[in-house]
Amino acid sequence: MKITIDQYKRLMSILDRPFLYPGCVRKSRLQRFIDNFKWWAINGRVNEDDNLYGIDLVGVDWSTFLTHRQRIIDMDDARKKFKYDQLLNILDNKYLFALFCQNNNLPHPTILEFYSNGKREILVEGFLEKHLGKQNIFCKQTTGCGGYNVKCIKNKEQLDLIRTEWSDKEYILQEGVTNDSILSSLNNKSLNTIRCVTLSDGEKISVFAAVLRCGTSDSGDVDNVSSGGIVIGIDDSGKLMKWGNYDNPLKEKRTVHPDSNIEFLGFEIPHFKDAINTAIRAHQCIKDVPSIGWDVAITESGTILIEGNYDWGLQIMQMCHGGLKKQWDEFVKVWK
């Protein structure tokens, strides 16, 4: 296999990216070139996530990381074998997901209204009149990810504007959810959620990895890393790991929250086991789908399931937990 000029230039530009781990030791440029060339030789493409994953850290083995391409291939094989495409509509559509939670007695924010091409269906009578302006209401297009089609509505003027701008869209109005006081101390500008990835072999559900998605002043009303949020790994005991990660390869990782200045390492997530059990219980209701990333909120009254994601974000999991190839390969062996 011959590397093209464009690929070579891309590889060299990745080597020019900054080191993101303050106080740690970076591999030499030569070693980083060798690692990246081996990655290209095996995978046929350069590794765009090299410094995000910390592969440039001394002692980190590039071969322990799962590639996006391999996960996609494995999931395509699973879809052909188990034919679960129709079930993905439940995860892709926020309105259908709300019905899924309702039918399976899973905790989920209340859907107040449903809109489809200008047609309005009121599901909870009188709620808006009583609560709009006193608590946050969220407008969410039924499809989409990354927090791009989510709007926080705080008054009638904003709601009227959304109804005009989204007149040809399908969307829901959803009651706002607030974190408990502990998670709010990290960041109170948005809801912070646990992304828990679970795996199913068709019968047994297991946990692959979990992270905390935390909002910042940059991300505003959402906690998505694609909107400027920060993501931190959660260990098996329910405590945060050391580094807070952005999905920007030019932005240095942090050991404290950029706004609250609270240290991540050792920060204990309240009701973590309950959140994991909620994710497992949800996956048991749709266990023909091999892997799902569940967004779970911790509130003063307990756990609430926000959504499920088929494309659950391999990048953020490996940014936080390091290479997950071995664990993934062991899972795939079960059904291949």
C-alpha positions, 0 to 999 in steps of 0.5 A: 500500500502506497501513501498518497501525497495528501495522506502524507501531508495530513500525517505530518500536520497531525504531528504538528498538533499541540500536546494536550496533557500539561505536566506529562511527557510526550513521545519524540517526534520520530516515535510519533511518526512511527506510531502514526505510520503504523496506524496508517499502514494497518488501517489505510488512513491517518489517525485524526484522533491521535493527540485527543486519545493521548497516543502521543503520551510516553507509554501509550500503545497505539494498537490498543485503540479501536478505530471508527472504521472497525466499529462501523464494520462490526456494526454493519455485520451485526445489522445484517445478521440480527436485522434490527434496523427497525428498532433503531427508529426508537433511538433515532426519534426522540418522540418514539423514544419517549413512547418507548420509555413510557411503555417500559416504565422507564423514567423519562422527562415529560413530553408536553407537546408534539409538532409535525409540519405545523400540526400541534398535539397537546399531551399535557394540558395547561402545563405551558400556561402555568410553567413557561417563564418559571422553569426551562422548557426544551424544544427538540427536533425529533431527529438529530444529534450533538445538541444542534437542534435543541433550544431552551425556551424561557418565555412565550416570545422564544416559543412563538419564534420556534413555532415559526422557524420550525413550522415545517419540522417535527419536534417536541416540547419537553419539560426541563430536567435539573441536576441534583445539587452535587452535579450542579456544583460542577456546572449549573448552566446546563444538565450534565449527563452520564453517557453509559454504553451498554452491550448486549449479546442478545441475552445478557447486558454488560457495561462497556464504559461510562463518562460524564458529559458536562456543560460549560460557559461555551456550550450554554444550555447543552452538555455536548462536547460538539457544542463546547462541553467537556467530558470526563471518564467515570471509573467503576466505583463511580468517581471521575477520572483525572482529565477533562476532555474537549473534542478539539485537537488544539484545546488542552485537557483540564484537571478542573472544570473551566468555570467552577474550578472543581477538581475532577479526580475523585469527584463522586457521581451521586446515584451512579449505580442507579444510573447504570442499572437504569441503562441496563434495564433500558437495554434489556427492553431492546436487547437485539441492538448490540450496543447503545449509549444511554444518556442518564441524568441524576436529579434530586428525585433519582435517575432520568433517562434522557435518550439512547444513542446507537452512534454513541461516540467511540471518540469520547469513550477512548479520549476518557478511558484509553484504548478499548479495542480489546474489550470490544473485540472480546464482545464481538467474538460472542456473536460473530 
